[in-house]
Amino acid sequence: MNEIFETLKEIICDYVEVDADAINPDASLRYDLGATSFDLMNIADAIEERFNLKITNTAVVKIKTVGDIAQLLSEKITQ
């Protein structure tokens, strides 16, 4: 899970102007990190490419925190 989280931090930093140290599992993508809806879609696309998996739009809408993404990835990777 730690490796997944570190990769997520890299991806998020590619799309949102935020210090990597501010990214933690409880951080709200919108309110704490300042991600827009457009940023979230780009982050989801980058995750799909990096991990070679599909994230549905429904799943993207449910994502609120960095931890939500990490949990989703962990579930998809172990399937």
Phi, psi and omega in degrees: 000326181296320178295320177299315181298317180296321177294319177300318179302315178300313182297313181300317180296335177292333186246342183233132178284093182209147176288134182303331180292340180280349183270118176220166184304330182272355183292128175286129180299319181280307191276323180270323185257348176077022180287137175270172176300321178296317177300317181298320178294319178295320178297316178299317178299317180295322178295316179302315180294313184295319185259001179053056178213172182248131174245121182288157176300325178298318179293321180298318181297328182281344183287125179243322184237167176298323177298325176299318179294314180301318179296314178301314179297316180301318179294316183290323181291326182275357179286000000 
